[in-house]
Amino acid sequence: MRHFGHIAPEVRQRLFFQEPCEFDADSPARLLAAALGATLYSPATRPHLADDIVKQAGRGVVSMVLCLEDSIGDEDVPAAEENLVRQFTELAARPDTELPLLFIRVRVPEQIPDLVRRMGPAVRLLSGFVMPKFTEESGTPFLEALAAAEAASGHRLFGMPVLESPELLYRESRVETLEGISRAVDKYRDRVLALRLGVTDFCSSYGLRRASDMTAYDVQIVANVIGDVVNMLGRADGTGFTVTGPVWEYFRVQERMFKPQLRRSPFLEGQAEELREALIEHAMDGLLREIALDQANGLMGKTCIHPSHVLPVHALSVVSHEEFCDAQDILRPERGGGGVLRSAYTNKMNEVKPHRAWAERTMLRAEIFGVAREDVGFVELLAAGIPG
């Protein structure tokens, strides 16, 4: 699979200076963590889940979470588990079908080995499990169950802890909770693909809900938690993990208080004013702003609950030609001693040692999501990716 693989090759050639690379479920963990992109959640109760998965893969989705937790009722869990086993078996009977990376969001650790056993040979289609309300105390049993299931099945499985517990939100317990989480995930570092943020649960602890024209970063309690999570668990010194962006809840807005947040000029240049109006109508201007703030705050990828959110996440993950040139210059071998240089676009200073970690991260993103041509922006990428 590859990002933007659903777009015709000739269109990709027109859009990309460097096309996104190909990868699969057996690729190195570092590559897969960056490649998650927009991770689409779906309730595990859907009766035609196998068909849904195939359809979303054809629309550019590269990672999905099939949820047994908050998206379904308590009474529906047994039927949802049976449905998952049945749908995975059906998918396994379609050997030539390209599938996204598939994860299951469980409720309790015991579900992990049980589902792996019940899936039998079809477990080869599963990339891992999402672990809710993760702390050191509650999360360690999930990771232990994951390791046991992997050993029993002989199939590589990853975990994605969700950081959403009240202990993480409350100021008096946050540092201690983060230190505990750090110990737990570091012990199982090879099995932890990424850490996911559960911002909806954060907001619920205070009876809050951000509006469609506000981002998670406008809610100061939430923004503070995100900052602390990245500070302690997302460092670029080799000790950190990939931390993914929070879910965007809206896909249509009836009334707004503030002006739309999308400038008109990029859409006029691309002759895409209708696209701008459609994005605003479906609350995508707020989503686009939040994606940009996710990236500015050290997050990569995003949890998504609607298929229409996937393309904006991927379009804004593509590395611009200017970013690519800066990263290349910073990482040139002859620059190993440091120094300062003027950017190739002659509009900024590139300081080799302080900007090296950014450049390395940018080159990884360029490998996964590609590099846009010099005259191609996110509007063209959005427009090209929309199904005809």
NUKOL-335375 format. One line per field, with one value per atom (N, C-alpha, C, O): x, y negated, z negated. Coordinates in steps of 0.2 Angstrom, whole numbers. Each point is the difference from the previous one (the first is absolute). Last residue first. Layout:
<rs>
u = (X  ...)
v = (Y  ...)
w = (Z  ...)
</rs>
This chain:
<rs>
u = (-71  -4  -7  -4  22  -3  -4  -4  24  -7  -3  1  22  -1  -8  -1  11  2  -2  -2  -1  -4  1  -5  19  -7  -5  -3  25  0  -7  -2  6  0  0  -3  4  -7  0  -5  25  -5  -7  -4  25  -2  -5  -2  22  -6  -1  5  13  -6  -6  -5  27  1  -7  -1  -1  3  0  -4  2  -4  5  5  -1  2  -3  0  -5  2  2  -2  -5  -6  2  -4  20  -7  -5  -4  27  0  -7  -2  5  0  0  -3  4  -7  0  -5  26  -5  -7  -2  17  2  -4  -1  -2  -3  2  -4  14  -8  -3  -4  26  0  -7  -2  6  2  -1  -3  1  -6  1  -4  22  -6  -6  -3  22  1  -6  -2  6  -5  0  -4  20  -6  -6  -5  28  -1  -7  -3  8  1  -2  -4  -7  5  1  -4  -8  1  6  5  -22  7  -1  -5  -10  0  8  4  -13  -5  1  -5  15  3  -5  -1  1  -6  2  -4  18  0  -5  1  9  -4  1  1  19  -6  -4  3  14  0  -7  -5  23  -6  0  6  7  0  -7  -5  18  -4  0  2  10  3  -5  2  -8  1  2  -1  -3  -2  0  -3  9  5  -2  4  -19  6  5  3  -29  5  6  2  -24  2  6  3  -15  2  4  5  -15  6  3  6  -26  5  7  5  -26  3  6  4  -15  3  3  6  -18  6  4  6  -28  5  7  5  -23  2  5  5  -14  4  2  6  -21  6  5  6  -25  0  7  5  -18  5  0  0  -22  5  5  -1  -18  6  5  6  -28  4  7  4  -20  2  5  5  -16  6  2  6  -24  6  6  5  -26  3  6  5  -17  3  3  6  -20  6  4  6  -28  5  7  5  -27  2  6  2  -12  4  2  6  -11  -4  5  5  2  -6  -5  -5  34  -6  -6  0  27  -6  -6  -1  27  -5  -6  0  29  -6  -6  1  21  0  -6  -1  12  -4  0  1  9  4  -4  3  -9  1  3  0  -6  4  2  5  -20  7  5  5  -28  2  8  4  -16  2  3  4  -14  6  3  6  -26  5  7  5  -25  3  5  5  -15  4  2  6  -20  6  5  6  -28  4  7  5  -21  2  5  5  -16  5  3  6  -24  7  5  6  -31  4  7  4  -22  1  5  2  -7  -7  1  -5  25  -3  -7  -2  13  3  -3  0  -9  -1  3  -3  9  -7  -2  -4  24  1  -7  -1  2  3  0  -1  -6  -5  3  -4  19  -4  -6  -2  23  -3  -5  0  19  -6  -5  -3  26  -1  -7  -2  8  6  -1  2  -18  -1  6  -2  3  -5  -2  -1  16  3  -5  2  -9  5  3  0  -16  -3  5  -1  3  1  -2  0  -10  4  1  -5  -8  7  5  6  -33  4  7  3  -18  1  4  4  -19  6  0  -3  -15  1  5  -1  -15  6  0  -3  -14  1  6  3  -8  -6  1  -3  20  -1  -6  -1  15  -5  -1  -2  17  0  -5  -1  16  -5  0  6  9  -6  -6  -5  33  -4  -7  -1  23  -5  -3  -1  27  -7  -5  1  26  -5  -7  -2  26  -5  -4  -2  28  -6  -5  2  22  -4  -7  -3  25  -4  -4  0  26  -7  -4  3  21  -4  -7  -4  21  0  -4  -1  2  7  1  5  -25  4  7  4  -29  7  3  -1  -21  1  6  1  -10  0  1  0  0  3  0  4  -12  6  3  6  -27  5  7  5  -24  1  6  4  -11  4  1  5  -18  7  4  6  -29  4  7  4  -18  1  4  5  -12  5  2  6  -24  6  6  5  -27  2  7  4  -14  1  3  5  -12  6  2  6  -20  -2  6  4  -1  -4  -2  -2  13  5  -4  4  -16  2  5  0  -15  4  1  -1  -20  5  4  -2  -18  4  6  3  -21  3  5  4  -7  -4  3  6  -1  2  -5  -2  -2  0  2  -4  2  2  -1  1  -2  -6  1  -4  21  -2  -6  -2  11  2  -2  -1  0  -6  1  -5  22  -5  -6  -2  19  3  -5  -1  -4  -1  3  -2  4  -7  -1  -4  26  -2  -8  -2  22  -7  -3  -2  25  -3  -7  -3  24  -5  -3  0  24  -4  -5  1  14  -1  -5  -3  14  1  -1  4  4  -4  1  6  7  -7  -5  -6  30  -1  -7  -1  6  1  -1  -3  -1  -3  1  -4  12  1  -2  3  -8  7  2  4  -26  1  8  1  -7  -4  2  1  7  3  -3  4  -13  6  4  3  -24  -1  7  1  0  -2  -1  2  3  6  -2  4  -22  4  7  2  -16  -4  5  0  7  0  -3  3  -6  7  2  3  -25  2  7  1  -16  2  3  2  -11  4  2  5  -18  7  4  6  -26  1  7  5  -10  -3  1  2  4  4  -2  4  -17  6  5  5  -26  0  6  2  0  -3  0  4  4  -7  -2  -6  24  1  -6  -1  6  -3  1  -2  17  -3  -4  3  5  0  -4  -6  21  -5  0  5  2  2  -6  -6  16  -6  3  4  4  2  -6  -4  4  -1  1  -2  2  6  -1  4  -19  -2  6  -1  4  -4  -2  0  12  4  -4  3  -14  5  4  1  -15  -4  5  -1  9  -1  -4  1  4  7  -2  3  -21  2  7  0  -8  -5  2  0  12  1  -4  3  -8  6  3  2  -22  -1  6  0  2  -3  -2  0  9  5  -3  3  -16  2  5  1  -11  -5  3  -3  17  -3  -5  0  12  5  -4  1  -17  5  5  -1  -20  6  4  1  -24  1  6  0  -5  -3  2  2  9  -1  -3  4  -1  -1  -2  -5  18  -6  1  6  4  0  -6  -5  9  7  0  6  -19  -1  7  5  -10  -3  0  -1  7  5  -2  5  -19  3  6  2  -16  -2  3  0  2  4  -1  4  -16  4  5  3  -21  1  4  -1  -3  -6  1  -3  21  -1  -6  0  4  6  -1  0  -15  -1  5  -2  5  -6  -1  -2  20  1  -6  1  -5  5  2  -1  -15  -3  6  -2  6  -2  -3  1  4  6  -2  3  -21  3  6  -1  -12  -2  4  2  4  -3  -2  2  4  0  -4  -6  20  -6  1  5  7  0  -6  -5  19  -7  2  4  6  2  -6  -4  -3  4  3  -2  -3  -3  4  6  -10  5  -4  -6  2  -3  5  3  -1  3  -3  1  -9  8  3  5  -28  1  7  2  -11  -2  0  -1  5  5  -1  5  -22  5  6  3  -20  -3  6  1  3  0  -2  3  -5  7  0  5  -26  2  7  2  -11  -3  2  2  5  3  -2  3  -13  7  3  3  -25  0  7  2  -5  -1  0  2  0  6  -1  4  -22  5  7  3  -21  -2  5  2  1  1  -2  4  -7  7  1  3  -23  1  7  2  -12  -3  1  -1  10  3  -3  3  -3  -3  3  3  11  -5  -3  4  15  -5  -6  -4  23  -5  -5  -6  21  -1  -6  -5  15  -4  -2  -2  11  0  -5  -6  25  -7  -1  3  14  -1  -7  -5  24  -7  0  4  13  -1  -7  -3  9  6  0  4  -21  1  6  -1  -9  6  1  5  -22  -1  6  0  -3  0  -1  1  -2  7  0  5  -26  4  7  4  -18  -2  4  2  1  2  -1  4  -13  7  3  4  -27  2  7  3  -11  -1  2  3  -3  6  -1  5  -22  7  5  4  -29  3  7  3  -18  -1  4  1  5  -3  0  4  5  -7  -2  -6  26  1  -7  0  6  -3  1  -1  18  -6  -3  4  17  -3  -7  -3  28  -8  -3  2  22  -2  -8  -2  22  -7  -3  -1  27  -4  -7  0  20  -7  -5  -5  30  -4  -8  -4  23  0  -6  -3  8  -2  -1  -5  15  -7  -3  -6  29  -3  -8  -3  17  1  -4  -3  4  -5  1  -5  11  2  -4  -4  -8  5  3  -3  -15  6  6  5  -28  0  6  1  2  -5  0  4  4  1  -5  -5  16  -4  2  6  -3  3  -5  -5  1  0  3  -1  10  -7  1  5  7  2  -7  -3  -1  7  4  4  -31  5  7  1  -23  -1  7  2  -5  -1  0  2  -1  6  0  5  -24  5  6  4  -21  -2  6  2  -1  2  -2  3  -9  8  2  4  -28  3  7  2  -14  0  4  5  -7  -6  -1  -5  24  0  -7  0  8  -2  1  0  13  -4  -2  5  0  4  -5  -6  10  -4  4  6)
v = (-54  -3  3  -2  -1  5  -4  -4  -8  1  5  -1  -8  6  2  5  -25  6  7  5  -27  1  6  4  -9  1  2  4  -11  6  3  5  -28  5  7  5  -21  -1  5  4  -7  5  -1  5  -12  -1  5  4  -9  4  -1  1  -8  -4  3  -2  13  -7  -4  -5  31  -4  -8  -2  21  -3  -4  -2  25  -7  -3  2  21  -3  -7  -3  20  -4  -3  -3  17  3  -3  3  -11  7  3  3  -25  0  7  1  -3  -2  0  2  1  6  -1  4  -22  4  7  3  -20  -2  5  1  2  2  -2  4  -10  7  2  5  -28  3  7  3  -13  -1  2  3  -1  5  -1  4  -19  7  4  4  -28  2  7  3  -14  0  3  2  -3  5  -1  5  -19  7  5  4  -27  1  8  3  -21  7  1  -1  -21  2  8  1  -16  2  2  1  -7  -4  2  -2  11  -7  -4  -6  30  -5  -7  -5  23  0  -5  -3  -2  5  -1  -5  -2  -3  5  4  2  -2  -2  1  6  -3  -2  -1  20  -6  -3  4  22  -5  -6  0  22  -5  -5  -4  19  3  -4  2  -5  -5  3  -3  15  -6  -5  -4  22  3  -6  0  -5  1  2  -3  -4  6  2  6  -27  1  6  1  -5  -4  1  0  11  2  -4  3  -11  6  3  2  -20  -2  6  0  4  -3  -2  1  7  5  -3  3  -17  3  6  1  -13  -4  3  0  11  0  -5  2  10  -5  0  3  18  -5  -5  3  11  0  -5  -6  9  4  0  1  -11  -4  3  -3  16  -6  -4  -3  21  2  -6  0  -4  2  2  -3  -2  -6  2  -4  22  -3  -7  -1  14  3  -4  -1  -3  -3  2  -3  11  -6  -3  -5  25  1  -6  -1  3  -1  1  -3  3  4  -1  3  -4  -3  5  6  -14  5  -3  -6  1  -2  5  4  -12  4  -2  -5  -3  3  5  4  -26  6  2  -4  -16  6  6  6  -30  2  7  3  -13  -5  2  -2  15  1  -5  2  -3  6  1  1  -20  -1  7  0  0  -4  -1  0  11  5  -4  2  -14  4  5  1  -15  -4  4  0  10  -1  -4  1  4  6  -2  2  -19  1  6  0  -4  -5  0  -1  16  2  -6  2  1  -2  2  1  -1  7  -1  5  -23  2  6  2  -11  -4  2  1  10  1  -4  3  -7  7  2  2  -22  -1  7  0  -1  -4  0  1  9  4  -3  3  -16  5  5  1  -16  -4  5  -1  3  5  -3  2  -9  0  6  4  -12  7  1  5  -26  2  6  2  -8  -4  1  1  8  4  -4  3  -12  7  3  4  -25  0  6  1  -5  1  1  3  4  -5  1  6  5  2  -7  -3  7  -1  1  1  -11  6  -2  -5  -9  1  6  3  -2  -4  1  4  6  -6  -4  -6  26  -2  -7  -4  27  -8  -1  4  18  -4  -7  -4  25  -5  -4  -2  27  -5  -5  2  15  1  -4  1  2  -3  2  1  4  3  -2  4  2  -6  2  5  5  1  -7  -4  5  2  0  -2  8  -6  3  5  9  -2  -6  0  9  -2  -2  -5  21  -4  -1  4  -2  4  -4  -6  4  -2  5  5  -6  3  -1  3  -12  7  4  6  -30  2  8  2  -19  2  3  0  0  -3  3  5  -2  -1  -3  -3  8  6  -1  5  -23  6  6  5  -26  -2  7  0  1  0  -2  3  -3  7  0  4  -25  5  7  3  -19  -2  4  2  3  2  -2  3  -10  7  2  4  -26  1  7  2  -8  -2  1  2  2  5  -2  4  -20  6  6  3  -23  -1  6  3  -7  3  0  5  -10  -6  2  -5  21  -5  -6  -4  21  3  -5  0  -12  6  2  -3  -11  0  6  5  -10  -5  -1  -5  21  2  -6  2  2  -1  1  1  11  -5  -1  5  4  2  -5  -5  13  -5  4  6  0  -1  -5  -4  15  -7  -2  -6  27  0  -7  -1  6  3  -1  -1  -4  -5  2  -4  20  -6  -5  -3  21  1  -5  -1  -2  0  2  -3  4  -7  0  -4  22  0  -6  -1  10  -4  0  0  18  -3  -5  2  11  -2  -4  -5  25  -7  -1  5  16  -3  -7  -4  25  -6  -4  -3  23  2  -6  0  -1  3  2  1  -10  -5  3  -3  9  3  -4  0  -8  7  4  5  -28  1  7  3  -10  1  1  3  -6  6  1  5  -24  6  6  5  -26  1  6  3  -8  2  1  4  -13  7  3  5  -28  4  7  4  -19  1  4  3  -7  4  1  5  -20  7  5  5  -28  2  7  4  -13  0  3  5  -11  7  1  6  -27  2  7  3  -14  -3  3  1  11  -4  -2  4  10  -7  -4  -6  29  -3  -8  -4  19  -1  -4  -3  10  -6  -1  -6  20  1  -7  -4  11  -4  0  -2  12  -4  -4  -5  29  -6  -4  3  17  -3  -6  -5  25  -7  -2  -1  24  -3  -8  -3  26  -6  -2  2  22  -4  -6  1  23  -7  -4  -1  28  -5  -7  -1  24  -1  -5  -1  9  0  0  2  -3  6  1  5  -24  6  6  5  -25  0  6  3  -7  2  0  4  -11  7  2  6  -29  4  8  4  -19  0  4  3  -5  4  0  5  -19  7  5  5  -28  1  7  4  -11  0  2  4  -7  6  1  5  -26  5  7  4  -25  2  6  3  -13  3  3  4  -15  5  4  6  -25  5  6  6  -19  -3  6  5  -11  3  -4  -6  8  -3  3  2  12  -6  -2  4  9  1  -6  -5  19  -7  1  3  15  -2  -7  -2  17  -1  -3  1  7  -3  -2  -1  20  -5  -3  4  14  -7  -5  -6  29  -3  -7  -4  19  -5  -3  -5  24  -7  -6  -5  30  -3  -7  -3  7  5  -2  -6  -4  -2  5  1  1  1  -1  3  -8  7  2  4  -27  3  8  2  -14  -1  3  2  0  4  -1  4  -16  7  4  5  -28  1  7  2  -9  1  1  3  -7  7  0  6  -27  4  7  2  -22  3  5  2  -16  -3  3  -4  0  5  -4  -6  2  -4  4  1  6  0  -3  0  -2  0  1  -2  2  1  1  5  -16  3  0  -5  7  -5  4  6  6  -2  -5  0  13  -4  -3  -3  27  -7  -4  3  21  -5  -7  -5  25  0  -6  -2  9  -4  -2  -5  18  4  -4  2  -11  4  4  3  -17  -4  5  -1  10  -2  -3  1  3  7  -2  3  -20  1  6  1  -6  -5  1  0  13  2  -4  2  -8  7  2  2  -21  -1  6  0  1  -3  -1  1  7  5  -2  3  -19  5  5  2  -16  -3  4  0  8  0  -3  2  -3  6  1  3  -25  2  8  1  -16  2  3  2  -12  6  3  6  -27  6  6  5  -24  1  6  5  -20  5  1  -2  -13  -1  5  -1  0  -5  0  -3  24  -4  -5  2  13  4  -4  3  -9  -1  4  1  -3  3  0  4  -19  3  2  -3  -3  0  3  5  -15  3  -1  -5  -3  5  3  5  -18  1  5  6  -14  -3  1  -3  12  -7  -4  -6  30  -2  -8  -3  14  1  -3  -3  4  -5  0  -5  23  -7  -6  -4  26  0  -7  -3  6  0  -1  -4  8  -6  -2  -5  27  -4  -7  -4  18  2  -4  -2  0  -3  1  -4  6  1  -3  -3  3  6  2  5  -20  -1  6  4  -8  3  -1  3  -12  6  4  6  -33  5  7  1  -20  3  4  4  -24  4  3  -4  -6  0  5  6  -21  7  0  -3  -12  0  7  3  -3  -5  -1  0  17  1  -6  2  1  1  0  0  -2  -6  1  -5  24  -5  -7  -3  21  1  -6  -2  3  -2  0  -4  12  -7  -3  -5  29  -3  -8  -4  20  -2  -4  -4  20  -5  -2  2  14  2  -5  2  -6  1  3  0  -15  5  1  -3  -16  3  5  0  -20  6  3  0  -27  7  5  -1  -25  4  7  3  -22  4  3  2  -25  7  4  -3  -17  0  7  2  -6  2  -1  2  -5  -4  1  -5  15  -7  -4  -5  29  -3  -7  -4  15  0  -3  -4  8  -6  0  -6  24  -6  -6  -5  26  -1  -6  -4  6  3  -2  -6  9  -5  3  3  7  1  -5  0  1  6  1  3  -19  -2  5  -2  10  -6  -3  0  26  -6  -6  1  29  -6  -6  0)
w = (39  5  0  4  -26  5  5  -2  -10  -1  5  6  -7  -4  -1  -2  14  4  -4  3  -13  5  4  3  -21  -2  6  0  4  -3  -2  1  6  6  -2  3  -20  4  6  1  -15  -3  4  0  15  -7  -3  4  18  -3  -7  -4  19  1  -2  1  -4  -2  1  -5  1  5  -2  -4  -15  5  5  -2  -13  1  5  6  -22  6  -1  -5  -12  3  7  3  -15  -1  4  3  -4  3  0  5  -15  7  4  5  -29  3  7  4  -14  -1  3  3  -3  5  -1  5  -21  6  6  4  -26  0  7  2  -5  1  -1  4  -6  7  0  5  -26  4  7  3  -18  -1  4  2  0  3  -1  4  -10  4  3  4  -19  -3  4  -2  11  -6  -3  -1  21  1  -6  0  8  -5  0  -3  21  -2  -5  3  6  -3  -2  -3  22  -7  -1  5  17  -4  -8  -4  27  -3  -4  1  9  2  -2  1  -7  7  3  5  -29  3  7  3  -19  2  4  4  -25  7  2  -3  -19  2  8  2  -21  4  2  -2  -3  -3  5  6  -4  -5  -2  -5  23  -7  -5  -6  30  -5  -7  -4  25  -1  -6  -2  10  -4  -2  -5  9  4  -4  -5  -3  -1  5  -1  2  -7  -1  -4  25  -2  -7  -1  7  4  -1  -2  -7  -4  4  -4  14  -6  -4  -2  22  1  -6  -1  -1  2  1  -1  -4  -6  2  -3  21  -4  -6  -2  16  3  -4  -1  -13  6  3  -4  -8  -1  6  5  -15  5  -1  -2  -12  -2  5  -1  4  -4  -3  -3  16  4  -4  3  -14  4  5  1  -16  -4  5  -2  12  -2  -5  1  8  5  -3  2  -16  1  5  -1  -7  -4  2  -1  9  3  -3  2  -11  6  3  3  -29  6  6  0  -23  0  6  0  -9  4  0  -1  -10  0  3  0  7  -4  0  4  2  1  -4  -4  -6  7  1  -4  -14  1  8  4  -15  -1  1  -1  3  -7  -1  -5  26  -3  -7  -3  15  3  -4  -1  -4  -2  2  -4  12  -7  -3  -4  25  1  -7  -1  2  3  0  -2  -4  -5  2  -4  20  -5  -5  -2  17  3  -4  -1  -6  0  3  -3  3  -7  0  -4  24  -1  -7  -1  9  1  -1  0  -1  -6  1  -5  22  -4  -6  -2  17  -2  -4  -5  13  -5  -2  -6  24  -6  -6  -6  27  -2  -7  -4  16  -3  -3  -5  16  -6  -3  -6  27  -5  -7  -5  24  -2  -6  -4  15  -5  -3  -5  20  -4  -5  -6  22  3  -3  3  -9  2  4  1  -11  4  3  6  -21  6  5  6  -28  4  7  5  -22  3  5  4  -15  5  3  6  -25  6  6  5  -32  4  7  2  -25  6  5  2  -23  -2  6  0  -5  2  0  1  -18  7  2  -4  -18  3  7  3  -15  -3  3  1  10  -2  -3  2  7  -2  -3  -4  13  2  -1  4  2  -5  2  6  -3  3  -5  -6  1  7  3  7  -32  4  7  3  -23  -1  6  0  -3  1  1  4  -19  5  1  -4  -3  -2  5  6  -1  -2  -2  1  -5  5  -2  -6  1  -4  5  4  -5  4  -4  -3  -11  4  4  -1  -13  1  4  3  -9  -5  1  -3  18  0  -6  1  3  -1  0  -3  6  6  -1  4  -20  2  6  2  -15  8  1  6  -28  4  7  4  -21  -3  4  -2  10  -3  -3  0  10  5  -3  2  -16  3  5  0  -9  -5  2  -1  15  -1  -5  2  0  6  0  2  -20  0  6  0  0  -5  -1  0  14  3  -5  2  -10  5  3  0  -14  -4  4  -2  13  -4  -4  0  23  -7  -4  0  22  -3  -7  -3  17  -3  -2  -4  15  -6  -4  -6  24  0  -7  -5  18  -5  1  2  9  3  -6  0  -3  6  3  5  -32  6  7  0  -25  4  6  3  -28  7  4  0  -29  6  7  0  -25  3  6  1  -15  -2  4  -1  5  -7  -3  -6  29  -4  -7  -4  20  0  -5  -4  9  -4  -1  -6  20  -7  -5  -5  28  -1  -8  -3  13  -2  -2  -4  7  0  -3  -6  20  -5  0  5  1  3  -6  -6  14  -6  3  4  8  0  -7  -2  7  7  -1  3  -19  0  6  1  -7  2  0  2  -8  7  2  6  -28  5  7  5  -29  5  7  4  -25  -1  6  2  -3  2  -1  4  -9  7  1  6  -29  3  8  2  -15  -2  4  2  1  4  -2  4  -15  7  4  3  -25  0  7  2  -5  -1  0  2  0  6  -1  5  -23  5  6  3  -19  -3  5  1  4  1  -3  4  -7  7  1  4  -24  1  7  2  -10  -6  2  -4  20  -1  -5  1  14  -6  -1  0  18  1  -6  0  0  5  1  1  -14  -3  4  -3  12  -4  -4  -1  25  -7  -4  1  22  -1  -7  -1  21  -6  -1  3  10  0  -6  -6  20  -6  1  4  12  0  -6  0  10  -5  2  1  15  -4  -4  1  11  -2  -4  -4  20  -3  -1  4  -4  4  -3  -6  -3  4  5  5  -24  8  4  6  -30  2  7  3  -11  -1  2  3  -3  5  0  5  -23  6  6  5  -25  0  6  2  -5  1  0  4  -8  7  1  5  -27  4  7  4  -18  -2  4  3  -2  4  -1  4  -16  8  3  5  -28  2  7  3  -11  0  2  4  -8  7  0  6  -26  4  7  3  -19  -3  4  1  8  -2  -3  2  14  -6  -1  3  16  -2  -5  1  13  -7  -4  -5  27  -3  -7  -4  27  -8  -3  -1  27  -4  -7  -1  19  -4  -3  -1  25  -7  -3  2  21  -2  -7  -3  20  -5  -2  -1  17  3  -6  2  -6  4  3  2  -14  -4  4  -2  9  3  -4  1  -6  5  2  3  -25  4  5  -1  -15  7  4  6  -30  4  7  4  -19  0  5  4  -9  4  1  5  -20  7  5  5  -28  2  7  4  -15  2  2  5  -11  5  2  6  -23  7  5  5  -29  2  7  3  -13  2  3  5  -4  -6  3  6  9  -7  -5  -5  32  -4  -7  -1  29  -7  -5  1  23  -4  -7  -3  30  -7  -4  3  23  -3  -8  -2  27  -6  -5  0  26  -5  -6  -1  25  -6  -3  0  25  -4  -6  1  13  -1  -5  -5  14  4  -1  4  -16  0  4  -2  -10  6  0  -2  -16  6  7  5  -27  1  6  3  -11  3  2  5  -17  6  4  6  -28  4  7  4  -19  1  4  5  -12  5  2  6  -24  6  6  5  -27  2  7  4  -14  2  3  5  -14  6  3  6  -28  5  7  5  -22  0  5  4  -9  4  1  5  -18  7  4  5  -29  3  7  4  -14  1  2  5  -10  7  0  6  -26  2  7  1  -9  -4  2  0  18  -6  -4  4  14  0  -7  -5  11  6  0  4  -21  -1  6  -1  3  -7  1  0  17  -5  -6  -5  32  -7  -3  2  18  0  -8  -3  20  -7  0  1  20  -3  -7  -1  23  -6  -3  1  21  -1  -7  -1  21  -7  -1  4  18  -3  -8  -2  18  -1  -3  -2  4  7  0  6  -27  3  7  2  -12  -2  2  1  5  3  -2  4  -14  7  3  4  -25  -1  7  2  -4  -2  0  3  1  6  -2  4  -22  5  6  3  -20  -1  5  1  -4  6  -1  5  -23  3  6  2  -24  6  4  0  -23  1  7  2  -12  2  1  2  2  -5  2  6  2  2  -6  -2  9  -5  3  4  7  1  -5  0  3  -2  -1  -4  18  -3  -1  4  -3  3  -4  -6  6  -3  3  2  0  6  -2  4  -19  4  5  2  -14  -5  3  -1  13  0  -5  1  2  6  -1  3  -20  1  6  -1  -3  -4  0  0  21  -6  -4  3  15  0  -7  -5  12  -2  0  -2  10  -7  -3  -6  27  -1  -8  -3  24  -6  -1  4  15  -1  -7  -2  8  1  -1  -3  13  -6  1  6  11  -2  -6  -2  11  -2  -2  -5  15  2  -2  4  1  -4  3  5  6  -7  -4  -3  25  1  -7  0  1  3  1  -1  -7  -5  3  -3  18  -4  -6  -2  16  4  -4  1  -10  1  3  -2  -10  6  0  -2  -22  6  6  -1  -21  4  6  3  -19  5  4  5  -23  6  5  6  -25  -1  7  4  -6  -1  0  2  -3  0  0  -1)
</rs>
